[in-house]
Amino acid sequence: ALPEKKMVFKGLVTNKEDMNKLMLTPLIRYPLLGGSALITFEKAEVAQQIIEVKEHVVELSYGEELEELDRCRVRVQAAPVDILLPSALEIGLTRSSRSILVSDLPSLGIPEEALLDKLELFFSKTKNGGGEVESREFLDDSGQVVVTFAQDGVAEPLIARGHIQVLIGKGKYKLKISPCMSGDITNLQFQPCRCPRTVLLSGIPDVLGEEPMRDTLEIHFQKASRGGGEVDTLAYVPVGRWGVAVFTEDAG
């Protein structure tokens, strides 16, 4: 019998059913035509009130010294923002027979191209278990390199080793060798979703500069007397231009 010993587990606890699930973080690009604006309120109920009114009269001059006849007003339309979010995703994975994934690369302060040259030089030698290298490339934002050999039968023995000592410059570094997997989307389903705090304003005429118009819209729609409330963000695109708004996951 083993002696009793108190243990402290500091790892990640998860359900077994969740082990093979892929978490999707939405990053939706929404086209914004000229003469429109996206306004996001701090509270969803404010956005709903603005949408229900549909048409709003916005006063462009707020100076108290102006006479009534000097004031300029424009009518803008308010509508909800509906986007499509992925609801189901299936990816078919295939394992490359000629490529390896190299990770745990050291930070040597040398250009990426120089490091790739050193890796190609190492893995092209048969004494290191390699062969002729067909290509090598850094994976974006991962710090990993994919090395592809010209012949079959070179990658598998390297993957079986798991790790390999590589001489780079004056030092030896233990690099991790993993299989290189590529995936193709086999099924992607979407479901419509309405942004609860964001309103699309359209029909905005080109009568003010971009910054004054943005300030004017924000001043108007943050006033409770006009059914508005605190504005979180506002993006405005003048007539004759276009823009792209990026929606991310709402942590609130």
Phi, psi and chi 1 to 4 in degrees:
 res  aa     phi    psi   chi1   chi2   chi3   chi4
   1 ALA       -  138.5      -      -      -      -
   2 LEU   -77.1  143.9  -64.9  174.0      -      -
   3 PRO   -67.3  149.2   24.8  -34.0      -      -
   4 GLU   -70.0  140.1  -69.2 -174.2    5.3      -
   5 LYS  -150.0  132.2 -174.5  176.7 -178.2 -180.0
   6 LYS   -76.0  133.6  -67.8 -176.7  177.6 -179.8
   7 MET  -122.0  145.7  -55.5  -71.0  -70.5      -
   8 VAL  -117.6  115.9  178.5      -      -      -
   9 PHE   -95.3  122.5  177.2   70.8      -      -
  10 LYS  -115.2   18.8  -64.5 -176.7  178.4 -179.2
  11 GLY   -86.9 -174.9      -      -      -      -
  12 LEU   -89.9  127.4  174.6   66.1      -      -
  13 VAL   -98.1  129.3  178.8      -      -      -
  14 THR  -148.6  164.5 -174.8      -      -      -
  15 ASN   -79.7  145.4  -65.2  -36.0      -      -
  16 LYS   -61.4  -31.3 -176.2  175.0   70.0  173.1
  17 GLU   -67.6  -21.5  -67.4   77.8   12.1      -
  18 ASP   -91.8   -1.3  -63.0  -26.1      -      -
  19 MET   -64.3  -36.1  -69.6  -62.9  -68.7      -
  20 ASN  -104.2   20.6  -66.7  -40.6      -      -
  21 LYS   -93.9  144.7  -72.1 -175.0  177.9  178.7
  22 LEU  -106.0  123.7  178.6   66.3      -      -
  23 MET   -88.3  128.4  -59.6  -59.4  -64.4      -
  24 LEU  -102.6  128.1  -67.6  177.7      -      -
  25 THR  -107.7  114.5  -58.3      -      -      -
  26 PRO   -67.7  139.8   22.7  -31.9      -      -
  27 LEU  -142.1   87.0 -172.0   67.9      -      -
  28 ILE   -97.8  128.5  -51.8  -61.0      -      -
  29 ARG   -98.6  122.2  -72.5  170.7  170.3   80.9
  30 TYR  -116.0  118.0 -174.1   88.4      -      -
  31 PRO   -68.5  137.9   24.4  -31.9      -      -
  32 LEU  -123.5  113.7 -155.0   54.8      -      -
  33 LEU   -79.7  162.2  -59.5  178.3      -      -
  34 GLY   -62.8  146.8      -      -      -      -
  35 GLY    78.2   24.9      -      -      -      -
  36 SER  -139.2  166.9   61.6      -      -      -
  37 ALA  -149.7  150.5      -      -      -      -
  38 LEU  -111.0  126.3  -76.6  177.8      -      -
  39 ILE  -123.7  125.5 -179.2  169.1      -      -
  40 THR  -110.8  122.8  -59.5      -      -      -
  41 PHE   -93.4  160.4  -64.1   94.1      -      -
  42 GLU   -71.9  -27.4  -69.7 -172.6   -4.1      -
  43 LYS  -119.5  136.8  -65.1 -177.7  178.3  179.1
  44 ALA   -66.5  -33.4      -      -      -      -
  45 GLU   -66.5  -29.4   51.9  -94.3   30.0      -
  46 VAL   -66.9  -45.1  174.8      -      -      -
  47 ALA   -59.0  -40.3      -      -      -      -
  48 GLN   -64.1  -38.9 -172.7   58.7   37.5      -
  49 GLN   -64.0  -41.9  -68.9  172.4    7.0      -
  50 ILE   -64.7  -40.2  -61.9  -62.7      -      -
  51 ILE   -66.9  -38.7  -67.9  169.9      -      -
  52 GLU   -64.0  -34.0  -71.6  175.8   -4.6      -
  53 VAL   -70.1  -31.8  175.4      -      -      -
  54 LYS    72.0  -56.1  -66.4 -175.2  179.7  179.2
  55 GLU  -117.1  133.1 -173.6  174.6   79.4      -
  56 HIS  -125.8  139.1  -62.7  -98.1      -      -
  57 VAL   -98.4  115.2  178.2      -      -      -
  58 VAL  -105.9  126.3  178.3      -      -      -
  59 GLU   -87.3  125.8 -167.0  170.0  -78.0      -
  60 LEU   -86.0  -21.7  -59.6 -176.3      -      -
  61 SER  -115.6  122.1  -59.2      -      -      -
  62 TYR  -109.5    4.8  -73.9   89.2      -      -
  63 GLY   -69.5  129.0      -      -      -      -
  64 GLU   -68.3  -23.7  -64.5  -64.6  -26.5      -
  65 GLU   -75.7  -12.2   70.6  -79.7   -1.3      -
  66 LEU   -77.4  141.7  -66.9  177.9      -      -
  67 GLU   -73.3  162.1  -63.4  -66.2  -26.9      -
  68 GLU   -58.7  -37.3 -175.3   68.8   21.3      -
  69 LEU   -72.7  -20.2  -67.4  176.1      -      -
  70 ASP   -84.3  -12.3  -65.3  -30.9      -      -
  71 ARG   -76.8  142.4  -63.9  175.6 -175.0  -89.7
  72 CYS  -115.7  133.6 -179.6      -      -      -
  73 ARG  -127.0  145.5  -62.0  177.3  176.4   87.6
  74 VAL  -128.7  153.6  -62.9      -      -      -
  75 ARG  -106.3  129.1  -64.2  179.5 -178.1  -87.8
  76 VAL  -125.2  150.9  -61.0      -      -      -
  77 GLN  -101.8  141.6  -74.4   70.9   45.4      -
  78 ALA  -113.0  134.5      -      -      -      -
  79 ALA  -143.6  156.2      -      -      -      -
  80 PRO   -71.7  160.6   25.8  -33.3      -      -
  81 VAL  -108.8  112.9  176.6      -      -      -
  82 ASP  -108.4  128.2  -65.9  -43.0      -      -
  83 ILE  -127.3  164.1   58.1  177.8      -      -
  84 LEU  -103.1  126.3  -69.3  174.9      -      -
  85 LEU  -111.4  141.0  -69.6  179.1      -      -
  86 PRO   -66.3  130.6   20.9  -30.2      -      -
  87 SER  -109.0  -23.2   58.9      -      -      -
  88 ALA  -151.2  138.9      -      -      -      -
  89 LEU  -140.6  129.4  172.4   66.1      -      -
  90 GLU  -123.4  131.7  -66.3  180.0    6.3      -
  91 ILE  -123.7  129.4  -61.3  177.9      -      -
  92 GLY   -92.2  120.5      -      -      -      -
  93 LEU   -98.9  137.3  -65.4  175.9      -      -
  94 THR  -127.8  142.5   55.5      -      -      -
  95 ARG   -97.8  126.5  179.0  166.7  170.5  167.7
  96 SER   -72.6  136.8  173.6      -      -      -
  97 SER   -87.1  -12.5   61.1      -      -      -
  98 ARG  -119.9   -2.7  -65.8 -173.6  179.2 -178.0
  99 SER  -114.6  152.3  -61.3      -      -      -
 100 ILE  -128.9  154.8   59.9  172.4      -      -
 101 LEU  -107.6  120.4 -174.6   67.2      -      -
 102 VAL  -105.5  123.2 -177.0      -      -      -
 103 SER  -132.4 -175.8   53.9      -      -      -
 104 ASP    60.6   37.5  -66.4  -13.1      -      -
 105 LEU   -72.5  141.6  -65.1  169.2      -      -
 106 PRO   -75.9  155.5   28.7  -34.5      -      -
 107 SER   -94.7   98.9  -60.8      -      -      -
 108 LEU  -103.2   -5.3  -59.5  177.0      -      -
 109 GLY    71.9   24.1      -      -      -      -
 110 ILE  -109.6  157.9   61.8  175.2      -      -
 111 PRO   -58.7  150.7  -22.5   32.7      -      -
 112 GLU   -57.4  -40.4  -73.1 -173.1   -3.8      -
 113 GLU   -64.0  -36.4 -163.6   63.8   28.2      -
 114 ALA   -67.6  -39.2      -      -      -      -
 115 LEU   -66.7  -39.7 -178.6   56.1      -      -
 116 LEU   -62.6  -38.2  -71.5  174.4      -      -
 117 ASP   -61.7  -42.2  -72.0  -19.0      -      -
 118 LYS   -67.6  -38.7  -65.9 -178.3 -177.8  -61.8
 119 LEU   -66.8  -41.5  -69.5  174.7      -      -
 120 GLU   -63.7  -40.7  179.1  175.9   -8.9      -
 121 LEU   -61.8  -40.7 -175.2   62.4      -      -
 122 PHE   -68.6  -50.5  177.7   87.1      -      -
 123 PHE   -77.8   -7.7  -75.4  109.6      -      -
 124 SER   -84.8   -9.5   62.8      -      -      -
 125 LYS   -91.2  130.0  -63.9  180.0  178.3  179.2
 126 THR   -67.5  -27.1   54.0      -      -      -
 127 LYS   -67.5  -20.3   68.2  176.2 -176.8  178.9
 128 ASN   -94.0    6.0  -64.4  -31.9      -      -
 129 GLY    86.7   10.8      -      -      -      -
 130 GLY  -100.8 -156.9      -      -      -      -
 131 GLY  -171.0 -171.4      -      -      -      -
 132 GLU   -60.5  126.9 -178.2 -176.7  -14.7      -
 133 VAL   -91.2  125.8  174.7      -      -      -
 134 GLU   -86.1  -39.1 -175.2  177.4  -88.0      -
 135 SER  -158.6  161.7   65.2      -      -      -
 136 ARG  -149.5  141.5   74.3  -83.0  164.2   89.3
 137 GLU  -156.3  144.9   64.3  171.8  -33.2      -
 138 PHE   -78.7  139.2  -97.8  101.3      -      -
 139 LEU   -85.7  133.4  -64.4 -179.0      -      -
 140 ASP   -57.6  131.2  -67.3  -21.2      -      -
 141 ASP    59.6   17.7  -57.7  -35.3      -      -
 142 SER  -116.7  -18.6   69.6      -      -      -
 143 GLY    70.4   20.0      -      -      -      -
 144 GLN  -116.8  156.7  -61.0  174.6  -32.3      -
 145 VAL  -124.8  136.4  171.2      -      -      -
 146 VAL  -101.4  121.5  174.1      -      -      -
 147 VAL  -109.8  124.3  176.8      -      -      -
 148 THR  -114.3  128.1  -58.7      -      -      -
 149 PHE   -93.4  158.0  -62.5   98.6      -      -
 150 ALA   -78.3  -24.2      -      -      -      -
 151 GLN  -119.1  152.7  -56.1  -67.2  -29.4      -
 152 ASP   -72.2  159.3  -71.9  -30.5      -      -
 153 GLY    89.3   -3.9      -      -      -      -
 154 VAL   -92.7  -40.4  179.7      -      -      -
 155 ALA   -68.4  -43.1      -      -      -      -
 156 GLU   -59.9  -46.9  -73.5  -58.0  -34.8      -
 157 PRO   -60.9  -35.6  -23.6   34.4      -      -
 158 LEU   -66.6  -41.2  -70.9  170.7      -      -
 159 ILE   -64.9  -38.0  -66.1  170.9      -      -
 160 ALA   -63.6  -31.0      -      -      -      -
 161 ARG   -69.9  -32.3  -67.0  169.4   65.7  174.0
 162 GLY    84.9  -48.3      -      -      -      -
 163 HIS  -136.0  156.7  -68.7   82.6      -      -
 164 ILE  -150.8  139.8 -167.9  168.7      -      -
 165 GLN   -83.1  122.5  -68.1  -80.0  -10.6      -
 166 VAL  -119.4  130.2  177.0      -      -      -
 167 LEU   -86.4  114.9  179.6   63.7      -      -
 168 ILE  -125.3  112.5  -57.0  177.4      -      -
 169 GLY    68.8 -123.3      -      -      -      -
 170 LYS  -102.2    2.6  -63.7 -178.9  179.3  179.4
 171 GLY  -121.9  156.4      -      -      -      -
 172 LYS  -105.2  134.7  -90.5 -166.1  172.4 -177.0
 173 TYR  -129.9  138.7  -57.8   92.2      -      -
 174 LYS   -88.9  109.5 -173.7  178.3 -178.3 -179.1
 175 LEU  -103.0  148.0  -54.4 -174.6      -      -
 176 LYS   -92.6  134.3 -176.5  178.8  179.6 -179.8
 177 ILE  -112.9  122.4  -51.1  -63.8      -      -
 178 SER  -128.4  159.6  -52.6      -      -      -
 179 PRO   -66.6  150.2   20.1  -30.7      -      -
 180 CYS  -100.7  116.4 -176.8      -      -      -
 181 MET  -106.0  139.0  -50.7  -66.9  -69.0      -
 182 SER  -122.4  144.1   60.0      -      -      -
 183 GLY  -127.3  144.6      -      -      -      -
 184 ASP  -122.2  137.1  -66.0  -46.4      -      -
 185 ILE   -71.8  119.5  -64.1  176.6      -      -
 186 THR   -99.5  -21.6   56.7      -      -      -
 187 ASN  -156.1  128.8 -176.8   25.9      -      -
 188 LEU  -139.2  120.4  178.6   59.1      -      -
 189 GLN  -117.3  147.2  -61.4  176.3   14.5      -
 190 PHE  -122.1  157.0  -67.0   91.0      -      -
 191 GLN  -135.6  140.9   64.3  178.6    7.5      -
 192 PRO   -68.7  144.8   23.6  -31.1      -      -
 193 CYS  -142.3  134.3  177.0      -      -      -
 194 ARG   -98.9  128.4  177.3  159.0  -67.5 -179.7
 195 CYS   -69.7  119.4  -61.6      -      -      -
 196 PRO   -73.0  -27.2   25.7  -33.0      -      -
 197 ARG  -110.5    0.3  -60.7 -171.8  -63.2  119.4
 198 THR  -112.7  140.7  -58.3      -      -      -
 199 VAL  -125.8  139.4  177.2      -      -      -
 200 LEU   -96.2  121.6  173.5   65.0      -      -
 201 LEU  -103.1  129.4  -56.8  175.5      -      -
 202 SER  -131.2  169.7   58.9      -      -      -
 203 GLY    75.1   25.9      -      -      -      -
 204 ILE   -83.4  116.4  -55.2  171.0      -      -
 205 PRO   -75.0  160.7   28.6  -34.2      -      -
 206 ASP   -90.2   73.5 -171.7   17.7      -      -
 207 VAL  -116.9   -8.4  -66.8      -      -      -
 208 LEU  -134.5  160.5  -79.2 -178.2      -      -
 209 GLY   -65.5  166.1      -      -      -      -
 210 GLU   -60.5  -49.2 -176.2  174.4  -12.0      -
 211 GLU   -68.7  -45.7 -172.6  173.0  -12.9      -
 212 PRO   -59.9  -38.3  -24.0   33.6      -      -
 213 MET   -66.7  -40.9  179.1   60.9   81.8      -
 214 ARG   -61.1  -44.8 -171.7 -172.5  -57.7  113.4
 215 ASP   -64.5  -40.9  -66.7  -18.9      -      -
 216 THR   -62.4  -44.2  -62.5      -      -      -
 217 LEU   -63.7  -41.9  -68.8  171.2      -      -
 218 GLU   -66.9  -40.5 -174.4  165.6  -12.7      -
 219 ILE   -61.5  -43.4  -71.1  170.8      -      -
 220 HIS   -64.0  -49.8  176.8   90.4      -      -
 221 PHE   -83.8   -3.9  -75.2  102.3      -      -
 222 GLN   -93.9   -4.6   73.7  179.2    0.0      -
 223 LYS   -83.8  124.6  -69.1 -169.4  174.4 -177.5
 224 ALA   -64.1  -29.0      -      -      -      -
 225 SER   -64.4  -20.5   60.6      -      -      -
 226 ARG  -105.1   16.2  -65.0 -174.3  172.5   94.4
 227 GLY    82.9    6.8      -      -      -      -
 228 GLY   -91.1 -164.1      -      -      -      -
 229 GLY  -172.0 -171.1      -      -      -      -
 230 GLU   -60.0  127.7  -76.3  -63.6  -38.1      -
 231 VAL   -93.3  128.9  174.6      -      -      -
 232 ASP   -81.8  -56.9 -167.7   -7.0      -      -
 233 THR  -144.4  155.8   57.6      -      -      -
 234 LEU  -144.6  126.6 -170.9  147.4      -      -
 235 ALA  -119.7  126.5      -      -      -      -
 236 TYR  -123.6  134.9  163.6   62.2      -      -
 237 VAL  -119.2  116.4  179.1      -      -      -
 238 PRO   -67.3  163.8  -15.8   28.9      -      -
 239 VAL   -59.9  139.4  173.2      -      -      -
 240 GLY    91.0   -4.4      -      -      -      -
 241 ARG  -125.7  175.1  -65.4  167.6   56.9 -176.0
 242 TRP  -146.8  159.4   63.6  -83.3      -      -
 243 GLY  -145.1  175.0      -      -      -      -
 244 VAL  -131.0  120.3  176.7      -      -      -
 245 ALA   -94.2  140.7      -      -      -      -
 246 VAL  -110.9  120.4  178.8      -      -      -
 247 PHE   -99.8  130.1  -74.0   87.6      -      -
 248 THR  -115.7  175.8   57.1      -      -      -
 249 GLU   -64.3  132.6 -168.8  171.4   14.3      -
 250 ASP   -84.6  108.4 -169.2  -11.3      -      -
 251 ALA   -70.0  -21.5      -      -      -      -
 252 GLY   -79.8      -      -      -      -      -
